[in-house]
């Protein structure tokens, strides 16, 4: 139980294009989803927290207009990297949690490479 | 903002040796979680500690939460090759420690 999927698992795009990453909770309803980025051999850094049906809360230093987050249902959240640049290349991981619990269930991650 | 420091950054041990990673927060924690990330994988929840001085065990893993709720540790007894990975502590504000990468010589 508590499986989270991400799609795509990897993506290569040209600079200036936008990329959408999907995060789905497969066997549970996730009241809250989190988006992280992880650089090679480094820790995870929280980008934003999203609750179903409301606007995402972004961490300090994360541009909300660049990283668009939509949490339209209890099983789906999307992260859109707009006008991607090479410095946006990273490993993006989502996680989901159930209301009333602190446990996060992580997706397998999406590796984004911007050329 | 809250900072979570974790040491050591790397640890290489012989199979069968013990391993410990330590986590310190700049502020008092309401709880702390531990996750394990295998190479190429995603973090997997191990445990959450809530009470001051709490000690929890999972087979060969022992987790401790400090009396002041500002530090925590994870100790693995008699490591096995399946223990390889990076261990992260995470605060209630979702601040991750830098992680300790454990490698094991079989």
Interface residues (C-beta under 8 A of the other chain):
Chain A: X34 X41 X42 X43 X44 X45 X46 X49 X60 X93 X95 X102 X103 X104 X105 X106 X107 X108 X109
Chain B: X1 X31 X33 X35 X41 X42 X43 X44 X45 X48 X88 X92 X94 X95 X96 X97 X98 X99 X101
